[in-house]
Each structure stands twice: as C-alpha cells, then as structure tokens.
C-alpha cells in the first residue's frame, strides 16, 4: 500500500509541474495544526520525509492554532467561508488548498491535496481562500513553512556539536583511565 501511495505521489510530481500554466504560479497547501497534535505531527513528518515528491509549484504553509489565538480565529473564519461542517471532526489537522479542504489526516491525504493542486493547475480557477481571508480580515497571523519547521543546521553548527561531543567522550575515557591508577 505504501508503494502505491509513493508511486501516486511520484506521478503527481512528474505530471503536475509540466502542466502548470502561468496563471497559477504557486498553489499553497495550508495546514492548520496543533503543536502537540499527533495526527498533525504525523502529517508533517510524512511530507518532510517525502519533500522530493512535492510538486515545484506547491508550497506548504502551516498555522499553529492551539497556542495562537489569531491563527485559531483565522482557521475558524476560513472554515466558515468554506462552509466546513464544524459539528463532526472539526479541529486539527485541517488542510486547505484553494477552496477545497480535508479534515483530519490519514492514508491518501497528501495525494488528494496534490490532486486538487493539479486540477487547479490544469483547469484554472485557483483562489487562495486563506490568503484572501487574511487580507480581508486584516489578520496578523504567524505561519511556518516546512523549511521553518525542519531546517537543517548549518555546517558550522554541526562541526561544533561533533567537537563538543568528542570532547565529552574523551573526558569520560580520560576519567576511566585515570580512575584506575
């Protein structure tokens, strides 16, 4: 099953970038998430581990809503505009691309989101409801991209960490050697 999903994502990566027209340069997939929400973390980890499968014209933007009131208000306002049924399974994660949304996270979520992105790229009609809501309502929200959430440390930091670790190991070895005498 995982191989099937990866193949489907790979097809989206290969087909989608070649069919993007100039009218829809970037299509944004939004993730409204909770800081300690396990399904949100699973979604983020999956997409981070499969970054190479994200079509070039797709951007992933996240809003943490459990500890940020302005972001939570944005999520509720977007949900109202999209007529999301809040009586069942409303909460995090909530994914939005254009005027489409998916509540929750499970098998096939990313494939479905990228299918929406492909439809917008091929057929047009992409309207960024989240960006429009932010502009219309003058929200001052804080968003993070995958790079913000999973940035790689600089080479200098990596070298420093290895040096500190090496000094600690050498210190323990020296302690053991000198304590035996």
Secondary structure, DSSP 8 states (H G I E B T S, - for coil): -HHHHHHHHHHHHHHHHHT--GGGS-EEEEEEE-TT-HHHHHHHHHHHHTGGGS-TTEEEEEEE-SS-HHHHHHHHHHHHHTT--TTSS-SS-EEEETTEEEES--TTHHHHHHHHHHHHHHH-----HHHHHHHHHT----EEEHHHHS----HHHHHHHHHHHHHHHHHHHHHHHHHT-
